[in-house]
Amino acid sequence: MIWPFIFLSYASLFVFGLTDNIRGPLFPEIMKQFAVSDSMGSLMFALSNISGFFASYGCRYLLRRYDRLSVLQGGAIALTLSLWGLASATIFPVFLVCSFLFGLSLGVIGLVPNILVPMGSSPHRKQQMLSGLHTMYGLASLLAPLLAASVEYLSGNWRWTFATASLAPLGLLAYTFHPSHKSLHTKAAFSAEAHKANKQKNFQPQLFLAIMLSLAVAAEIMISSRLALYMQRTWNYNMEASSLYVSYFFVCMMAGRLLFTLVHFKRSPQFHLTLSLIATGLFILAGLFIHPLFLTVTGFTIAPFYPLTISWVSTEFPEDLDSAVSYMMATDSIMLIAMHLGIGKLTDLFSIKTALLAGLSFVVISLVMVNTFKYLFRR
């Protein structure tokens, strides 16, 4: 175990989760402030995912030239600046430019921990350490709507929430200078011939798993980013009450990931991924047609999907992990762009309930891919 890798990764994903999920509860207020439609408002998410794609894909090249700690420090600085920009933007185009920078920085902050934890973990603890990593995301995601609601209550202005959240990447930047990281982070060994051989052999299965993961992530983010809007539009909740439902979602998510952190399950990743998707689909249906509390339970059912997939990928491609994770993060960004734009358009044309129901297709397609990977690539 290389514990500084673990601690740095956990801190990084906490910052990632807090800042990434601060926007969902603020989404209705931001649309009111700038007087934009659901489709236009969705651009704030879509642009950050577009830039996140460039950051995630381009990180492969940065990691060949610089060590992972330096890349992470650059991401923390950019994230701080973008949050200040979001807090101070007076017109919507400027807000969108800051959203683009925000996505670039998140692309870096979210990628590096998923590389460092498998590198810093023993084989026996890898699955649990990765679940612990994403438990930090769940904890931060739980705190994000609480932070949004409390700052809104104290200040009466959503802008102060972005300004307050900027303290998180500043704290991460400060921690990167801790003596425990001195001389520990080295530039990844790179051979052009080895990279070419790995790409020829691994590109298709890596891309397949990346798309499989991104579909599940799209379903997760669809619920977390639109739940507050769903509660306000369909159930006439105010911002504080709808933010509480988002908090319930992330409580469930944190509980699901904490379970996989504390307990080592012996069944295969494919079994748990299948179970996760089936349960998620059923709870989405129950949340839309029975009671919205069921939507919050999808946080628990989808919780282990990301860490289990990263663990699976690190086992499949131990010598090519940087590229595999880069593809996964980049594909996440593309899928989230499509999701945000599609959900926004469907909401404008029909309703938020219809849009969420259509999003169930993400779960179904991912389920099919989980159960066809071995047949297609490991026969």
N, C-alpha and C positions, 0 to 999 in steps of 0.2 A: 504494500500500500504506500502510495506517495501522497501523504495527507495534504500538503500545500496545494496540490492539483485539485483535490476534492473540495477544500475550503474555498478556494478561489472560484471554482465552478459553481458551487452552491450560492456564493454571494452574487455572482454574475447572473445566474438565472433568477434569483430573487429580484434583482434590479429589472431584468427583462420582463418578468411577470407583472411587477408593480406598474411600470410605465406603459406596457402594452395594453393592459386592461383598464387603465385610467380613463380611456376614451369612451368606452361603452356607456357608462352611466351619464357622461356629459353630452352624449350624442344629441339628445333632444334639445338641450339648452343651446348647443352650438348652432343647430339648425335654426332655432328661433333668433339667435343673435345676428346671424348673417342672412336670415330670410331666404333660405334655400330649400329645395324640394328633397325628398328622400333619395332620389337618384343623384342629385348634385352633392348632397351630404355624404353619400357613400363614397364619393371621390376621396375623401380624407383617409378612408381605409384603403381604397384601391391604390392610390398613389404611394402610400407607405409600403404596400406589398409589392408594387412594381420596383421601387428602389431596393426593397429587401431582396428581391430576386437578383438584382445586379450585385448587391453586396455579398449575398451567399455564394453566388457563382464565382465572383471575382476573388473571394477570400482564398480560394485554392491557390491563386497566383501570389497573393500577399504572403501566405504561409510558406511559400518556397523562398521568399526573399527576406522575411523577417521572422523573429521568434513569436510564439503565440501570445506571450505577455505584452509585447509591444503593439501587436494588432488589437488586443483587447483594450489597452490604454487609449488607443486612437478612437475606438468605438465609444468608450465612456465619455471622452471629451466631446465628440460629435453629438452624443445623446443629450448631454447637458445643454449645449448650444441650441439644439432643436427644440427642447422643452421651453427654453426662454423665448424662442421665436413664437411657438404656439401660444404662449401666455400673452404676448404683446401684440400679435397680429391684429390690425384694425380692419382689414378687408379680407374677403374670402380667398382671393388669389394668393395673397401672401401666406395665409394660413395653409393653403395647399402646398406651397413651396416648402414651408417648414415641415409639413407632413412627409414630403419626399425625403428630406434630410433625416427626419425621425426614423423612417424605414431603413435607410442606409445604415444608421448606427445600430438599430435593433438586429439587422441581419448579421452583424459582426458579433454583438453581445450574445445572441442566441446560439450561434454556431460553435464558438470556441469551447464552451463548457461540455458540449456533447462529444467533443474529441478528447478533452483532458480527463474526464471521468473514466472512460474505458482504459485510457493509458495509465491512470493512477490507481486502478483497482486490481485486486487479485481476481483470478478467474471465478473463484467461488463466490466472491462478494459483488461481482460486477452488476448483476441484475438488481440487487438490493441497493447498491450505490446509485445506479441510474434512476431507480424509483425514488430514492431519497432526493436526488437532484431535482426531479420534477415535482416532488412534494414541496420543495422551495418555491417552485412556480405556482403551485396551488395555494400556498400560504400567502404569497405576494398578491395573487389574484383575488384572494379573499379580502385582503386589506385594501385593495385598490378602490372598490366601490364604497367601503367604509370611509376611506380618506376623502373620496369625492363628496360624499354626503356631509361629512363633518366640516370640511373646508367651505362647502356651499352654505352650510348653516351659519358658520362663523363670519364669513366674508360677504355672502350674498352674490358672489361672482365666481363663475367657473374658471376664470383665468388664473386665479390664485392656486387652483388645484395643480395645474401644470407647473407653476413656479415652485410649489412645495415639493412636487415629485422630483424636481431636478436635484434635490439633495441626495437622492439615492445614487445616481451615477457619480456624483462628486465623492461620496463615501467610498464607492467601489474603486475609483481612481486613487484615492488615498491609500487604500488597502494594498494595491498592487506594488507599493513601495515598501511593504513590510520586509524585514530582513530574511524571512523564510523563503522568499522567492528569488533571492540573489543567486545568480549562476545556476539556477535550477532549470530555467526555461532556455532551451536551445533551438536553433532553427532546424526544422525537419530535414532529414537526409533526403536528397532528391537525385534521382537518376533518370535522365530523359528516356533511356531504353526501358527501364523498369516501368515508368509511367505509361509509356506507349503500350507495353505488353499488358499491363493491368487494365488499361482502358479498353483494349480490344477484347479482352476476356470478360470483364466485369460490367461494362457499360449497360448492356440490356437488363441483366438482373438487378443492378443498382437502380436504374431508372424505374423499373417495374415496382420495386419496393418503395421508392420515393413517391410514386403516384399513389400507391396503396395507402401510405401514411398521410399524404397530403389531403386525400379525400376524407379521412377520419378527422383530421385537424380542421378541415373546412366545416364539418358538422359541429364540432366543438365550439369553434369561434362564432359560427352562425348563432348558436344559442346564447353564448355569453355576451356577444355584442348587440343582439337584438332583443334580449329578454326584457330589458327595461322599457324599450319602445313597445313591445307586445303588451306589457302590463299597463302602460299608460293608454295605449290606443284601444285595447280590447276590454280591459277591466277598470279603466278610468282611475288608475293609481297616480299619486303625485310622485315627484322625483325621489323623495326620501323613501317612500314605501316601495317603489319599483326597484330602487338600488338595493333594498333589503333582500329581494328575491334573487338578484345577482349575487349577493353575498351567500345566500343559501346554496346556490349553484357551486360556488367556489369552496364552501365548507365541505360539500359532498366530494368535490374533486380532490381536495387535500386529504380527506379521509380515505379515499380509494388508493391514492398513491402512498399514503402512510402505511396502509395495510400491506402493500407489496414491498415496502421498505423493511418492515419488521418481520414479515413471514416469507420464507423461501419456499415457493411453490414448485413442485417437482414436475408438473405436467409441462408439455412443450409450449413454446411461445405461441405457435399457431392455434393451439386449443384455447388459450386465454384470450387471444385476439378475437377469435370467432365468438366466444362467449360475450366479450365486451361489446362487439358490434350488434349482436342480436338483442341484447338487453337495452342498448342505447336506442335502437330503432323502436322497440316496444314502448319505452318510456316517452319518447317523442310523441308517439301516437296518443298515449294516455294523457300527456300534458296538453295536447291540443283539443282533445275531445272529452276529457273527464274533468281534470283540474290542473291548473298551471304548476302546482307544486311538483307534479311528476316531471316537469321539464328541469327542475333543479336537480332531480335525482340522476339525470343524465351525466351530471358532473362526476358522480361516483362510478358509473358504468364505463365512461370513456376514459377515466383517469389513467389506468395502466397502459393504455394503448401506445402512447409515445415512448415511454421508457422501455417497454417490452420490445418495441420495434427496433430501437437503437441497440439494445442488447443482442437481438437477433442479427442485425446488420454487422455489428462488431465481431460476431462469431463467424459470419459468412465471409467477411472481407477484412481480416485482421491486419493485413499488410497494406490495405488501400483505404483506410478509414477516413482520412481527410477528404478524399474525393467523394466517398459514399455519403458522408454527412453533408458535404457541400451540395450534392445533387438533391438530397432530401430537403434541405432548407430552401434551395432555389425553387424546387417544385412546389413546396408549401406556399411560397409567395405567389406563384402563378395561379395556383388553385384558389387562393384567398382573394386574388383580384377578381377572378371569375365569380366567386361566391358573393362578394360584396356588391359587385355591379348587378349580378343576376337577382339577388335578394332585393336590392334597392328598386330595380325595375319592376319586379313582380309586386312589390309593396305598393308602388305607384299605380300599377294597372289594376290590381285586385285588392289585396289586403295583406297585412303582416302575417295573419294566420295562414293564408294560402301560400305565401312565400316560404314560411317555415315548413309547411307540409311538403312542398316541392324539394326542400333541402334534404329530405329523407333519402333521396336518391344517392347522395354522397355515401351514406352508410351502406346501402345495398351494394353499390359497385365495389366499395372497399372490401366488403365481406366476400364477394366473389373472388377478388384478387388474392386475399389471404389464403384461400383454399385451392388456388390453382398454381401458386408459385412453384411448389415442388414438382408438380406435373410438367410444367413448362421448362424449368431450368435445372432440375436435379434428378431427372430420370436416369 
